[in-house]
């Protein structure tokens, strides 16, 4: 059994336009460097799944929720710089090779 922590991130947005796809790509790249094999990232469109937003106490978008490990952490605002947001969560990026 692995002792490795799996991080779960939910990116709540109001649509899936080009900006969201760009954010998702940037986040995937950053998380692959920071937490290789240790994360799950999901985009939730609150217009299509309002009950998920309600369940996760999302009151505005864009919002990133780190649901695991506990306790949940919510970050509201610009998600275009994942390295800065990850630093707020105490997850530092390794130097680029």
Order of alpha helices (4+ residues) and beta strands (2+ residues): beta-alpha-beta-alpha-beta-beta-alpha
